């Protein structure tokens, strides 16, 4: 009966149910983007409230990101083994509980701890929807364009919502706490829709998931790499590089590798991942620096900064929708890279004296549209070039 479920589910008469499932999956992208952009806006206030410098404040993002990167790979493999639907719902629960903890954090240590847990939950939420879509949709580009549009919508809402919430207080609670607590209703919605409408996804018959050695090597290598770069302790890059090389060699010999480097033998998979990687370096770097530029250099309050950033996600929504119609991923990759680079060039020429609509606004529109293109054309290319049974691993590597 379980094998018939997807066939019955995708009966043309169930179009409304299909829409509900896609919305339920897109909640993951919505949550991730709202949370990331909202937290970026709040970083200056968090620094002031806890009386910490920018290096320590960065770990509000870094702790989240390292946990996210580590678990993206593992989450994909676990999903392939235990079932994407079950793991997706577990990810929603973990994300919700960690958001609750971060929302009531009273010091930087507890906030970073809950951000680690939030990163683990987000890793699941970013990989499982892609895996589910890969199994259940024939026209993946259209489905990915919907999830990418929700991600961009979250980016659209996040700065404004984060800016507004950061600028208010409720009793003794600062506004930035609310950025995390606002996730709870979305988590509940995602759990209800997922539990009621998403069918079970066939599981891989292989049981071996990963080994402790692999996880330790990758985790230590990444932590040393990030810690060395953030704190400008460049001598740490040497042991970090050695550990990551050992990890790579270990993976080549493993029967069930944590990171299946064999996927990179496909030119499309390698080229598309490289394009995604380089573009996101620019996008994430811009996101972090931009919030400090608006609030610390231009002295705008969080509410003003949030509104000023609206053109970025607005353009990303349009780019994601447009990207869904592009069948040749190479065209999308070139357009995405060119537009993102053009936006950065414009930003490099801006000074505090440059009028907003003559500088920042134009750069945001150009770079944002390029980012939206990336999320649909590249994602479809990467997942389409990997075997369906390895879609979980492919989405983990991609993210």
Secondary structure, 3 states (H helix, E strand, C coil): CHHHHHHHHCCHHHHHHHHHHHHHHHHHHHHHHHHHHHHHHHHHHHHHHHCCCHHHHHHHHHHHHHHHHHHHHHHHHHHHHHCHHHHHHHHHHHHHHHHHHHHCCCCHHHHHHHHHHHHHHHHHHHHHHHHHHHHHCCCHHHHHHHHHHHHHHHHHHHHHHHHHHHCCEECCEEHHHHHHHCHHHHHHHHHHHHHHHCCCCCCCCCCCCCCHHHHHHHHHHHHHHHHHHHCCCCCHHHHHHHHHHHHHHHHHHCCCCCCCHHHHHCHHHHHHHHHHHHHHHHHHHHHHHHHHHHHHHCCCCHHHHHHHCHHHHHHHHHHHHHHCCCCCHHHHHHHHHHHHHHHHHHHHCCCCCCCHHHCHHHHHHHHHHHHHHHHHHHHHHHHHCCCHHHHHHHHHHHC
